């Protein structure tokens, strides 16, 4: 990507002791927005990041004391908190142990073993005893050396589930719609996957934060996505008149959203569904259903109890736990335990809703696989959680107080970004053997054929912004990237799932290579794939990486139709978001589009336009874009579902809050008229694009076979 020229924080030379102390705790003292530029971090940013890690660096004397303590700790310890063993390799931490050190392993499976050879994959407890009398305990993560690539190259659909309206949903897309989409796409369109937005539990409020990337909990799903009629107990509601009234209200809500330029009202949907779920909760579970629910409660344990307790307390005290009575701010306090018992009916209600959502998510994945999809549903893991939500309350000890995750200034945002998400503390994660990370991954992989990891660079480092300061005054804090990646690979292996890393933007050197080595796919978006180290021109399809999901756009970017027509520039101008004069922005966008269209024409991919019998130019260009994507060696090719009907609007416009209806737009046609799932299934434009994709996919496979055959003959 092009070199950035961001606004930089004041330059200052950090004291040598502070620099050394920061390095020993994984706190960066500079960052590189481009390969040829280094920007120093401020002493304030470094000092505050260290404070959030429990390290006092407030005075020169405190820095010296903390440095001496850290150096002594690292010099004397036998093992780091977590050790990684890939396949049958020897971890560097074990190779560095003194000769004669005895190793004992208490395995995840409940066995006690001498040495580390022959261990099953898992997270075990390792004890080292050195000849000099020192001992140490550590978590030992044994992970496969590499995840297998997807069994076959596939194409699939990308959609924000809430935007996928149907004639059965209650005002926003639901899990019944997801199952229908998967069944239709797998059986009729030859799709190998459907990728959706994060379905994590949201923070309730008035209004609710609509962003799926600021959830209350990443561990548990949101019951707003439930298809009410698919819950078995709905057939046995004891008040059929009330059930009928709910259906009628749902119909009115649905019809209202299907009007031109209408928006999804998540709060109205949840109000209606919560009432319906309260009615369902009055229906006793049958013996088999009760047993399944009890099994789920036992399997999820304390994590689910904490989540449901937070939900129940939020109903009484509001959704910001920082404002609760002091005794309730601690999930382990006596006050919280007493409140949990007093609210047990509501705790059970929210636990049951979580279970119901889990069952419908599992059913959607099962439907996708039964429809012939080799991957199925691709779920999305947000980079963090809301500071007032359930996870930040239940797991307080793992979050860095007074810090927020964001991004440094770069070519696309000279001010940097503050996402308002509290970061995990790397030190405490490592000390726990990454238990919270393992727990949320295991929860997601219950029903995912693949997992997209948003901002996958966060496995290595995150930009920490001190509370009350601008993003320009932040700094990077590093995780043990090998341990985070090993846990991700281990849990994906256990689930037989694919992992896709969203690695767009500024990426630390070596990160993409490390992910590829372990079988984690990357993300490649057409408009960004240029020869940034050469002439900057569009990258030829044969030079794209194979280990990726290739797409034309994402939820944060203009739709393909908007980019081809230049409407994305007009939208940003209307909202006052342009950083250059309008004519300059128009000219730049037009030149970029013209360059890509020239590439598509030269490759013979753009055809069928003109005249009464030809395909309209914009539609033909979108088809050509997808022919290009299928020319690349990408293992997965994604089609943004709104592109199939000419939708002009991005689902999210970064840099806006209330200026643009982010996360509230139904899939619509070029005129802004919502298009239902039933309309999509009958859309000639969608089927024409799918035919192009399927033909291009067959041609690409044929070319590959012929090429491999030619290589053998040669």
C-alpha positions in Angstrom: 0.0 0.0 0.0 1.2 3.6 -0.5 3.4 5.2 2.1 1.5 7.2 4.7 2.2 10.8 5.7 0.4 10.8 9.1 0.3 13.5 11.7 3.0 12.4 14.1 3.2 12.7 17.9 6.0 15.0 19.3 9.4 13.5 18.8 11.3 12.8 22.0 14.2 10.7 23.0 13.2 8.0 25.5 15.6 7.3 28.3 17.6 4.1 27.7 16.3 2.4 30.9 12.7 3.1 29.9 13.4 1.7 26.4 14.9 -1.5 27.8 12.1 -1.9 30.3 9.5 -1.5 27.6 11.1 -4.0 25.3 11.2 -6.6 28.1 7.5 -6.2 28.6 6.6 -6.2 24.9 5.8 -2.5 24.7 7.0 -0.8 21.5 8.9 2.5 21.6 8.3 3.2 17.9 6.3 2.1 14.9 6.7 2.0 11.1 3.8 3.3 9.1 5.8 2.5 5.9 9.0 0.5 5.3 11.1 3.7 5.0 9.8 5.6 8.0 10.0 5.1 11.8 7.9 7.2 14.2 8.9 7.2 17.9 6.3 6.6 20.6 6.0 9.2 23.3 7.3 8.6 26.8 3.8 9.1 28.1 2.3 6.4 25.9 5.0 3.9 26.9 4.7 4.8 30.6 0.9 4.4 30.6 1.1 1.1 28.7 3.5 -0.3 31.2 1.3 0.9 34.0 -1.6 -1.0 32.5 0.6 -4.1 32.6 1.2 -3.5 36.3 4.7 -2.0 35.9 5.5 1.3 37.6 7.6 3.5 35.3 6.4 6.9 36.6 9.9 8.1 37.8 13.5 7.3 36.8 13.9 5.5 40.1 10.8 3.4 39.5 12.0 2.5 36.0 15.4 1.4 37.4 13.8 -0.8 40.0 11.3 -2.3 37.6 14.1 -3.0 35.0 16.2 -4.7 37.6 13.3 -6.9 38.8 12.3 -7.9 35.2 15.9 -8.7 34.2 16.3 -10.9 37.4 13.0 -12.6 36.7 13.9 -13.5 33.1 17.4 -14.5 34.0 16.3 -16.9 36.8 13.2 -18.4 35.4 13.4 -21.8 33.8 10.4 -21.5 31.5 8.1 -18.9 30.1 4.4 -19.1 31.3 3.4 -20.9 28.0 5.5 -23.1 25.8 4.6 -24.1 22.3 5.4 -27.4 20.6 4.5 -27.6 16.9 3.9 -31.2 15.8 7.0 -33.2 16.9 9.4 -30.3 17.0 11.5 -29.2 20.0 10.5 -25.9 21.5 13.3 -23.4 21.9 12.4 -22.9 25.6 13.0 -26.6 26.3 16.2 -26.8 24.2 17.6 -24.0 26.4 17.0 -25.8 29.7 20.1 -26.9 31.7 21.4 -30.4 30.8 19.7 -33.0 33.0 16.5 -31.1 33.6 13.6 -33.5 34.2 10.3 -32.8 32.5 6.9 -34.1 33.7 3.7 -33.5 31.9 0.2 -33.7 33.4 -1.8 -34.0 30.2 -5.1 -32.5 29.3 -6.4 -36.1 29.1 -5.6 -36.7 32.8 -2.4 -38.7 32.5 1.0 -38.1 34.0 3.9 -38.5 31.6 7.7 -38.2 31.7 9.1 -36.1 28.9 7.2 -34.4 26.0 7.5 -37.0 23.4 4.4 -38.6 22.0 2.0 -36.1 23.6 -1.5 -35.7 22.1 -2.5 -32.3 20.8 -3.8 -30.1 23.6 -2.9 -27.8 26.4 -1.0 -29.6 29.1 0.7 -28.7 32.4 4.5 -28.9 32.2 6.8 -29.2 35.2 10.6 -28.7 34.8 13.1 -29.7 37.6 16.6 -28.5 37.0 19.7 -30.1 38.6 20.4 -26.9 40.6 17.1 -27.3 42.4 15.1 -24.8 40.5 11.6 -25.8 39.4 9.1 -24.2 37.1 5.6 -24.9 35.8 4.2 -23.8 32.5 1.4 -24.5 30.1 2.5 -26.6 27.1 0.5 -26.1 24.0 1.0 -29.0 21.6 -0.5 -28.0 18.2 -0.3 -29.5 14.7 2.4 -27.9 12.6 -0.1 -26.8 10.0 -3.8 -26.7 9.3 -4.7 -28.4 6.0 -5.8 -26.3 3.1 -9.5 -26.4 2.2 -10.2 -29.7 0.5 -11.1 -28.0 -2.8 -11.2 -24.5 -4.2 -14.6 -22.9 -3.7 -16.6 -19.8 -4.2 -19.1 -18.5 -1.8 -21.3 -15.7 -0.6 -20.5 -12.9 1.8 -23.4 -11.1 3.6 -24.2 -9.3 6.8 -26.9 -11.6 8.3 -29.0 -8.8 9.7 -29.3 -7.3 6.2 -30.7 -10.5 4.7 -34.4 -10.0 5.0 -36.9 -12.7 4.1 -40.7 -13.1 4.1 -40.4 -15.0 7.3 -37.9 -13.0 9.3 -39.0 -10.5 12.0 -37.5 -7.2 10.6 -33.9 -8.4 10.2 -32.1 -11.5 8.9 -32.1 -14.4 11.3 -30.7 -17.9 11.6 -33.6 -19.4 9.7 -32.7 -17.1 6.8 -29.0 -18.2 7.2 -30.0 -21.9 6.9 -32.2 -21.1 3.9 -29.4 -19.1 2.2 -26.9 -21.9 2.8 -29.3 -24.6 1.5 -30.1 -22.7 -1.6 -26.5 -21.5 -2.3 -25.1 -24.9 -1.8 -27.6 -26.9 -3.8 -28.5 -24.4 -6.6 -25.4 -22.1 -6.9 -22.6 -24.6 -6.2 -21.4 -22.4 -3.4 -18.8 -23.8 -0.9 -19.4 -21.4 1.9 -21.4 -18.5 3.3 -19.6 -15.8 5.3 -21.5 -13.7 7.8 -20.7 -10.9 10.2 -20.0 -11.5 13.9 -23.1 -12.9 15.6 -21.7 -12.2 19.1 -24.0 -11.0 21.9 -24.6 -7.2 21.8 -24.8 -4.8 24.7 -28.4 -4.0 25.3 -29.4 -0.3 25.4 -31.6 2.4 24.0 -30.5 2.5 21.3 -28.3 -0.6 21.1 -24.9 -0.2 19.6 -25.6 -1.7 16.2 -22.0 -2.6 15.4 -21.3 -6.3 15.4 -17.7 -5.4 16.1 -18.3 -4.0 19.6 -20.1 -6.9 21.2 -20.9 -7.5 24.9 -19.4 -11.0 24.6 -17.5 -12.8 21.9 -17.9 -16.1 23.6 -21.7 -16.3 23.3 -24.1 -15.5 20.5 -26.9 -13.0 20.4 -30.5 -14.4 20.7 -31.8 -11.5 18.5 -30.8 -13.8 15.6 -33.2 -16.5 16.6 -35.9 -17.7 14.3 -38.7 -17.8 16.8 -41.0 -20.2 14.9 -38.1 -22.7 14.7 -37.9 -23.0 18.5 -39.8 -26.3 19.1 -41.6 -24.9 22.2 -43.3 -22.3 20.0 -45.8 -24.9 18.9 -46.9 -25.5 22.5 -47.4 -21.9 23.6 -50.4 -21.9 26.0 -51.7 -18.5 24.8 -52.3 -18.9 21.0 -54.0 -15.5 20.7 -50.9 -13.8 22.1 -48.7 -15.8 19.7 -50.9 -14.7 16.8 -50.6 -11.1 17.9 -46.8 -11.4 18.0 -46.8 -12.8 14.4 -48.9 -9.9 13.2 -46.6 -7.4 14.8 -43.7 -9.2 13.3 -45.4 -8.9 9.9 -45.9 -5.2 10.2 -42.3 -4.7 11.3 -41.0 -6.8 8.4 -43.2 -4.9 5.8 -41.9 -1.6 7.2 -38.3 -2.6 6.6 -39.1 -3.7 3.1 -40.1 -0.1 2.1 -37.6 1.9 -0.1 -34.8 3.5 1.9 -36.1 1.9 5.2 -33.6 0.9 7.9 -33.4 -2.1 10.2 -34.5 -1.3 13.7 -32.6 -3.8 15.9 -34.2 -2.5 19.1 -37.7 -3.0 17.8 -36.8 -6.5 16.6 -35.3 -7.4 20.0 -38.3 -5.9 21.9 -40.6 -8.2 19.9 -38.5 -11.3 20.1 -37.8 -10.8 23.8 -41.6 -10.8 24.4 -42.0 -13.9 22.3 -39.1 -15.6 24.1 -40.6 -14.8 27.4 -43.8 -16.5 26.2 -41.7 -19.5 25.1 -40.0 -19.7 28.4 -43.3 -20.5 30.0 -43.4 -23.8 28.0 -41.6 -26.6 29.9 -38.9 -28.4 28.0 -39.6 -32.0 27.2 -37.3 -34.7 28.8 -34.9 -34.9 25.8 -34.7 -31.1 25.3 -34.2 -30.7 29.1 -31.3 -33.2 29.0 -29.7 -31.4 26.1 -30.1 -28.1 27.9 -28.5 -29.5 31.0 -25.6 -30.9 29.0 -25.0 -27.4 27.5 -25.1 -25.8 30.9 -22.5 -28.3 32.2 -20.3 -28.0 29.2 -20.2 -24.1 29.3 -19.9 -24.0 33.0 -18.9 -20.8 34.8 -18.4 -18.8 31.6 -22.1 -19.2 30.7 -23.2 -18.5 34.2 -21.2 -15.3 34.3 -22.6 -14.2 30.9 -26.2 -14.9 32.0 -25.7 -13.2 35.3 -24.4 -10.1 33.6 -27.5 -10.1 31.4 -29.8 -10.4 34.4 -28.0 -7.7 36.3 -28.1 -5.4 33.3 -31.9 -5.7 33.3 -31.9 -4.3 36.8 -29.0 -1.9 36.9 -28.4 -0.9 33.3 -25.8 -2.2 30.8 -22.8 -0.3 32.1 -21.4 -2.4 34.9 -19.0 0.4 36.0 -22.2 2.2 37.3 -23.6 -0.8 39.2 -23.5 -0.9 43.0 -19.9 -1.4 43.9 -20.4 -4.9 45.2 -21.8 -6.1 41.9 -18.8 -4.8 39.9 -16.9 -7.9 40.9 -18.2 -11.1 39.4 -16.8 -13.1 42.3 -18.1 -11.0 45.2 -20.5 -12.2 47.8 -22.9 -9.4 46.6 -22.9 -10.8 43.1 -23.4 -14.4 44.3 -26.4 -13.2 46.4 -27.8 -11.2 43.4 -27.4 -14.2 41.2 -29.4 -16.4 43.5 -32.1 -13.7 43.8 -32.3 -13.4 40.0 -31.9 -17.1 39.2 -35.1 -17.2 37.1 -33.6 -14.4 34.8 -30.2 -16.1 34.8 -31.8 -19.3 33.7 -33.8 -17.4 31.1 -30.7 -15.9 29.5 -28.8 -19.2 29.7 -31.7 -20.9 27.9 -31.7 -18.2 25.2 -28.0 -18.7 24.6 -28.6 -22.5 24.3 -31.4 -21.9 21.8 -29.2 -19.7 19.7 -26.4 -22.2 19.8 -28.8 -24.9 18.6 -29.9 -22.9 15.6 -26.4 -21.9 14.7 -25.4 -25.6 14.8 -28.4 -26.4 12.6 -27.4 -23.8 10.1 -23.9 -25.3 9.7 -25.4 -28.8 9.5 -27.8 -27.6 6.7 -24.8 -26.0 4.8 -22.9 -29.2 4.9 -25.9 -31.3 3.9 -26.3 -28.9 0.9 -22.8 -30.0 -0.3 -20.8 -27.1 1.0 -17.2 -28.3 1.8 -16.8 -25.4 4.3 -20.2 -24.2 5.3 -20.8 -21.2 7.4 -17.8 -18.9 7.9 -18.2 -17.0 11.2 -16.4 -13.8 12.1 -14.4 -13.2 15.3 -14.4 -9.5 16.3 -11.1 -8.1 17.5 -12.4 -7.1 20.9 -15.4 -6.5 23.2 -17.3 -3.5 24.5 -15.9 -1.9 27.6 -19.3 -2.0 29.3 -20.2 -5.6 28.3 -20.4 -9.1 29.8 -16.9 -10.2 28.9 -15.2 -7.1 30.2 -17.1 -7.6 33.5 -16.6 -11.4 33.8 -12.9 -11.4 32.8 -11.7 -8.1 34.3 -8.4 -9.5 35.4 -7.5 -10.2 31.7 -8.2 -6.7 30.4 -5.8 -3.7 30.5 -7.4 -0.9 32.5 -7.4 2.6 31.0 -6.5 1.4 27.5 -8.4 1.1 24.2 -7.5 -0.8 21.0 -7.1 1.1 17.8 -4.7 1.8 14.9 -1.9 4.2 14.4 -2.0 6.9 11.7 -1.6 5.4 8.2 -2.3 6.2 4.5 -6.1 5.9 5.0 -6.5 7.7 8.3 -3.9 10.4 9.2 -5.4 10.7 12.7 -5.3 7.1 13.6 -8.2 5.2 15.1 -9.6 4.4 18.5 -12.0 1.5 18.4 -13.2 1.8 22.0 -12.3 -1.8 22.8 -10.3 -2.7 25.9 -7.3 -5.0 25.1 -6.4 -8.2 26.8 -3.3 -8.2 29.0 -0.7 -10.4 27.3 1.0 -11.3 30.6 -2.1 -12.6 32.2 -3.2 -14.4 29.1 0.1 -16.2 29.0 0.0 -17.1 32.7 -3.5 -18.7 32.2 -2.3 -20.7 29.2 -4.6 -18.5 27.1 -7.7 -19.9 28.8 -10.1 -17.0 27.8 -8.9 -17.2 24.2 -9.2 -21.0 24.1 -12.7 -20.7 25.5 -14.1 -18.3 23.0 -12.5 -20.1 20.1 -14.0 -23.4 21.3 -17.4 -21.8 21.6 -17.3 -20.4 18.0 -15.9 -23.6 16.5 -18.9 -25.5 17.8 -20.9 -24.3 14.7 -18.3 -22.8 12.3 -17.0 -24.5 9.2 -14.4 -21.7 9.1 -13.6 -18.7 11.2 -12.6 -15.2 9.9 -10.4 -13.5 12.4 -10.9 -9.8 12.2 -7.6 -7.8 12.4 -5.6 -11.0 12.6 -2.5 -8.9 13.2 -3.8 -8.6 16.8 -2.5 -12.1 17.5 0.9 -10.4 17.3 0.4 -6.9 18.6 -2.3 -4.3 19.2 -2.2 -0.5 19.2 -3.0 0.7 22.7 -4.5 4.1 23.1 -4.4 5.6 26.7 -7.8 6.7 27.9 -8.5 10.4 27.1 -5.7 10.7 24.6 -5.8 10.7 20.8 -4.8 7.6 18.8 -1.7 9.4 17.6 -0.4 9.1 21.2 -0.6 5.3 21.4 1.9 2.6 21.0 2.0 -1.1 20.1 2.0 -3.8 22.8 3.0 -7.3 21.7 1.5 -10.7 22.5 3.4 -14.0 22.4 2.4 -14.4 18.7 3.5 -18.0 18.5 1.4 -19.0 21.5 -1.7 -17.1 20.3 -1.3 -18.7 16.8 -0.7 -22.2 18.3 -4.0 -21.9 20.3 -5.9 -20.8 17.2 -4.4 -23.6 15.1 -5.1 -26.2 17.9 -8.8 -25.3 18.3 -9.4 -25.1 14.5 -7.7 -28.5 14.1 -10.0 -30.0 16.8 -13.0 -28.6 15.0 -11.8 -29.6 11.5 -12.3 -25.9 10.5 -10.6 -23.4 8.2 -9.1 -20.2 9.5 -9.1 -16.9 7.5 -7.1 -14.0 8.8 -8.2 -10.4 7.9 -4.8 -9.1 7.2 -5.6 -5.8 5.4 -3.8 -2.6 6.1 -0.4 -2.2 7.9 1.0 -5.6 8.7 4.1 -6.2 10.8 6.9 -7.9 8.8 6.8 -11.6 9.1 3.2 -11.9 10.2 1.7 -13.0 6.9 4.6 -15.5 6.5 4.0 -17.0 9.9 0.2 -17.3 9.3 0.8 -18.9 5.9 3.3 -21.4 7.4 0.6 -22.6 9.8 -2.1 -22.9 7.2 -4.1 -19.7 8.1 -5.5 -18.1 4.9 -5.2 -14.3 4.3 -7.6 -11.8 2.8 -7.1 -10.1 -0.6 -9.4 -7.4 -1.9 -9.2 -6.6 -5.6 -8.7 -2.8 -5.4 -5.8 -3.1 -2.9 -3.9 -5.8 -4.9 -1.2 -3.7 -6.5 2.5 -4.0 -7.0 3.3 -1.7 -4.1 7.1 -2.6 -4.2 7.3 -1.9 -7.9 5.3 0.3 -10.3 2.1 0.3 -8.2 0.0 -1.1 -11.1 -2.7 -3.7 -10.5 -1.2 -7.1 -9.6 -1.7 -9.6 -12.4 -4.0 -12.5 -11.3 -1.3 -15.1 -11.5 0.8 -13.1 -9.0 -1.9 -13.2 -6.3 -1.2 -15.5 -3.3 -3.1 -18.8 -3.3 -3.6 -19.0 0.5 -6.3 -16.4 0.7 -9.9 -15.5 0.5 -10.2 -13.2 -2.6 -13.0 -10.7 -2.8 -14.0 -7.5 -4.6 -15.1 -5.7 -1.5 -15.9 -6.0 2.2 -18.5 -4.6 4.6 -16.2 -1.6 5.3 -15.7 -0.7 1.7 -17.8 0.6 -1.2 -19.9 -1.9 -3.1 -18.5 -2.8 -6.5 -21.2 -0.9 -8.2 -20.5 2.2 -6.1 -16.8 2.1 -6.9 -17.4 1.5 -10.6 -19.8 4.4 -10.9 -17.9 6.8 -8.5 -20.9 7.0 -6.2 -18.7 6.3 -3.2 -17.0 9.6 -3.7 -20.3 11.4 -3.9 -21.4 9.8 -0.7 -18.3 10.8 1.2 -18.6 14.3 -0.2 -22.2 14.6 1.1 -21.1 13.5 4.5 -18.1 15.9 4.6 -15.5 13.1 4.8 -13.3 14.0 1.8 -9.7 15.1 2.6 -9.2 16.5 -0.9 -11.3 18.8 -3.1 -14.2 16.9 -4.7 -12.9 17.2 -8.3 -9.6 15.8 -7.2 -11.2 12.9 -5.4 -13.4 12.2 -8.4 -10.4 12.3 -10.8 -8.4 9.9 -8.5 -11.3 7.4 -8.2 -12.0 7.5 -11.9 -8.4 6.9 -12.8 -8.2 4.0 -10.4 -11.3 2.4 -11.9 -10.2 3.1 -15.4 -6.9 1.4 -14.8 -8.6 -1.7 -13.5 -11.1 -1.8 -16.3 -8.2 -1.6 -18.8 -6.7 -4.6 -17.1 -10.0 -6.5 -17.3 -10.3 -5.6 -21.0 -6.8 -6.6 -21.9 -7.3 -10.0 -20.2 -10.5 -10.5 -22.3 -12.7 -10.6 -19.2 -14.9 -7.6 -20.0 -17.5 -8.4 -22.6 -21.2 -8.6 -23.4 -21.9 -4.9 -23.1 -23.7 -2.4 -25.4 -26.9 -2.4 -27.4 -30.4 -3.5 -26.5 -29.3 -7.2 -26.2 -26.1 -6.6 -24.3 -25.5 -6.7 -20.6 -25.6 -3.2 -19.0 -22.1 -1.8 -18.7 -22.0 -1.7 -14.9 -23.3 -5.3 -14.6 -20.8 -6.5 -17.2 -18.0 -4.8 -15.3 -19.0 -6.5 -12.0 -19.0 -9.8 -13.9 -15.6 -9.1 -15.2 -14.3 -8.3 -11.8 -15.4 -11.8 -10.6 -13.9 -13.5 -13.7 -10.6 -11.8 -12.7 -10.9 -13.1 -9.1 -11.4 -16.6 -10.5 -8.2 -16.2 -12.6 -6.2 -15.9 -9.4 -5.0 -19.0 -7.5 -7.0 -18.0 -4.4 -8.3 -21.0 -2.6 -11.6 -19.2 -1.7 -13.3 -16.6 -3.8 -16.1 -14.6 -2.1 -19.0 -12.8 -3.7 -20.4 -9.9 -1.7 -24.1 -10.6 -2.0 -25.2 -7.0 -2.4 -23.0 -6.8 -5.5 -25.2 -9.4 -7.1 -28.1 -7.0 -7.2 -26.3 -3.7 -7.8 -26.5 -2.3 -4.2 -24.7 1.0 -4.0 -24.4 1.4 -0.2 -21.6 0.2 2.1 -22.9 -1.6 5.2 -20.4 0.5 7.3 -18.7 3.8 6.4 -15.6 4.2 8.7 -15.3 7.6 10.1 -19.0 8.1 10.7 -21.2 7.6 13.7 -24.7 9.1 13.3 -24.0 10.7 9.9 -24.6 7.3 8.1 -26.9 4.3 9.0 -24.0 1.9 9.7 -25.0 -1.7 10.3 -28.8 -1.0 9.6 -29.1 -1.4 5.9 -31.0 -4.3 4.3 -29.7 -5.7 1.0 -31.1 -3.5 -1.7 -31.0 -2.9 -5.4 -29.5 0.1 -7.2 -32.5 2.3 -6.4 -32.4 1.4 -2.7 -35.4 -1.0 -2.7 -34.8 -3.8 -0.3 -34.4 -7.2 -1.9 -35.6 -10.2 0.1 -34.0 -13.7 0.1 -36.9 -14.9 -2.0 -36.2 -12.1 -4.5 -32.6 -13.0 -4.6 -33.3 -16.6 -5.4 -35.4 -15.4 -8.4 -33.0 -12.6 -9.5 -31.9 -12.9 -13.2 -29.0 -10.5 -12.4 -27.8 -12.7 -9.5 -28.1 -15.9 -11.5 -26.2 -14.3 -14.4 -23.3 -13.4 -12.1 -23.3 -16.8 -10.5 -23.2 -18.4 -14.0 -20.1 -16.3 -14.7 -18.5 -17.3 -11.4 -19.2 -21.0 -12.0 -18.0 -20.9 -15.6 -14.8 -19.1 -14.5 -14.3 -21.5 -11.7 -14.6 -24.5 -14.1 -12.2 -22.8 -16.6 -9.7 -22.1 -13.8 -9.8 -25.7 -12.7 -9.4 -26.9 -16.3 -6.4 -24.6 -16.8 -4.8 -25.8 -13.7 -5.2 -29.4 -14.6 -3.8 -28.8 -18.1 -0.9 -26.8 -16.7 -0.1 -29.6 -14.2 -0.4 -32.1 -17.0 2.0 -30.0 -19.2 4.5 -29.8 -16.4 4.5 -33.6 -16.0 4.9 -34.1 -19.7 7.8 -31.7 -19.7 
